[in-house]
Amino acid sequence: VADVAPILDTHCVGCHSGNVPSGGINLSNYSGVKTVADNGKLFGAINWDGGFSPMPQGGEQLLDCAIDKIKNWIDAGALDN
């Protein structure tokens, strides 16, 4: 999470937080992030995979190094550490 949280804070939390987060996805807390990490939506969206809404919406795709950090964290079990 130490590598992933700053990426999410910079690129995701602006829309995916608060009482009415965009798409009903709250990425401002671990439980919300863990849910979409486990179900594949987080990686699918940031990797711009077919069938997912490309994120960040209306912006440029995250740099490969950021996507790789998130993918490695998910593959390691998406732990809260």
C-alpha positions, 0 to 999 in steps of 0.5 A: 500500500505504501507504493499504491496509496500515493498513486490512488491519492493523486489520480483516483481519490478526487472522484472516488471518495466522499458520500457519493463516490463516482461509479459507487467506488470509494478508493479513499479507504482500504476496504474500497480499494481491496474490493476492486483490487480483488474483483479485477476492476481496479487493474482493468480500469487503469490498464484500459482493458476492454470491458472496463471504463478507462481510468482516470476518466478523461485523462491520460493513462497512468504511467507503466511504472504506476500500473506495474506497482499496482499490478504487483501489489494486487498479485501479492494479495493486495495487503494492507501494509 
